């Protein structure tokens, strides 16, 4: 009997659009002089900015959860079946037509992406935790077991491309680079304010 692995599939396009709109709105908000004229003090501006950003963050997460879907992946002897549980539809990928694949399992589960090159086109599945709150051990075990089943079912087809390397970079290294830049800006800003 084949094992069914269930995941929440997020849409990369929806995340990209919502984050782009968020950062564009943030840039417009903090660069518009009229916004600052509405408030009488810097404290009010800071509170409003924090409040608005918090609401926008919840809206972005809500939009992305709404557009996500629960999928199940079953590896059979001759095929891989990927089913959308909500719409009750399935995609059958014959193993003989699969050129290669790669499953990125990242440290925090941020960008766990299954890429399957099938009939000369790449299909991407961003695999998240079923739970809304956090990834649990079952989610991580599902990903690791799926990877083992793929290695057994598709030997010699696990190929890491430059896109896969880029995904791993953005999942594992990029957040720390951004944190370092934010800390550097904070420290230099603090030193600049002290020296005024």
N, C-alpha and C positions, 0 to 999 in steps of 0.2 A: 504494500500500500504506500502510495506517494505521500510525502509530508507537504502540508500546505503552510506557506509562510505568509503572514499578513503584516502589512505596513501601511502607514499613512503616506500617500504620495502628494508632495507639494508641487505646485506649478512654479517653475523657475521664472517664467514670463510674468506671472502675477507678482511674485516677490520683487522682481526687477522694476516693474512699473510702479508699485506702491512705494518702494524705497526712493526711486527717482523723483516721484512727485513730492515725497516727504522732504528730501534734501533741497529740491528746487524751492519749495514753499518756505523752508527754513532760511535759505539764502535771501529770498525776497523779504521775509519778515524782519531779519536782522539788518538789512541794508536800506530799509525804507525809513526815511526821516519822519514821515507822518505818523508811523507807529509809535515812535518815541515821544512825539508831541502830545499824544493822548494821555500819557501817564505823567504824574508830577514828580515822581522820584525813581531812582535806580532800583530801589527795593521793590516797588510795584512792578516795574518792568521785569525784574528777575522772577517774581512770583507768577506773573502772567505767562512768561516764557516757559517756566517749568510746568505749569498747569496745562498749557496748550500742547506742549510736547508729549506730556503723559497721555492726554486724550488721544492725540494722533497715533501714538505708539499702540494703544489698545485698539484703535480703529484698524491699523495696518495688520496687527495680529488677527483680528476678527475677520478681515477680508481674506487673508491667506488661509485661515482655517475653513472658512466657508467654501473656498474654491479647491480645497484639498479633497482627496477621496481615499477611501480604504481600498487597497488592492491586495490580491493574494497571488502568490507565485507558486506554481507547482512544476516540478521538474520530472518529466516522464522519460521513458527510455528513448523515445525518438523525438521529443519536442519539449518546449517550455511553454506553459500556459499561464498567461497573465490576465487575471479577471478583475473587473471593476465591480466590487460588491454592491454598490448602490444602484448602478444601472443594469446589473446582471448581464454584462457583456464580457466576452473573452477574446483575447488575441492569442493565436497559436503560432509560435515560432518553431519551425522545424529545425532540429539540430544540424542537419546537413546543409542548411542555408545560412547558418550563423558563421560569419567570417572570424570574429573574435569578440571578446567581452572584457570588461573590467568592473570590479566592485570595489569602490573606495570605502573603507571603513575608517572613519576619522576618530580622533581621541574623544571628542565631546559629542559625536553624532550630529555635527552641524551640517556637513555636506556629504552624507553617505549616498553616493550616486552610483547606480548600476547603469553601465553603458553596454549596449549590445549592438554590434555591427551586424546587421541582418540585411541581406540582399543589397549590399553596397550602400546602406544608409545607417547612420547611428541613431539609436533610440535611447533616450535618457529617462531614467526613473529616479527621482529624488526621494529616497526612502527615509521617512521620519518615524517617530514613535507613534503608536496607536493612541496612547494617553495624551490628553491635552496638556497635562501638567509637566511631566518630565519623562525622560526615557528610563525604562526599568530594565531589569536583567533579562526578562523575556524578549524584549526588543533587540537587545544586543546579541543574545543567543540566537535569535532568528537570523540576524545578519551573518553571524559567524557560521551557522549551520548552512545557510544558503550558499555562502562562499565555498564551503567544503563540498556541497552537492554539485555546484557548478564546476569545481575542479575535477570531481569524479566524472561527471556527465560530459564535460567538454575539455578533455585533456589537451594540452598544448595550444589552447585557444585563449588563454588568459594573457592578454597583451596590454601593456600600459602605454598609451599614446601621450603626445605632448599636451592634449586637452586634459587627460587624466592627471598629469603632473600639475597642471595649472589649477585644477579643482583642489588637489591636495594642498597646494601652496596657499590658496585662499581660505581653506578650512583650518589648516594647522599653523601656518606662519604669519599670514596677513594680520589676524587680530592682534598678535603680539607686536608687530611692527607699528600698527596704529596706536596701540597702548603706549609704546615707547615715544612716538611722535607727540601724543597728547601730553605725556608727562614732561617732555622737553619743552613744549610750548607753555605749559603751566609754570615750570620752574623759571624759564626766561621771562615770562610775563610777570611773575612775582618779583623777580630781581629788578625788572624795569620799573614796576610800581614803587618799590622801596627806594629806588634812586631818583624818583621825581622830586 
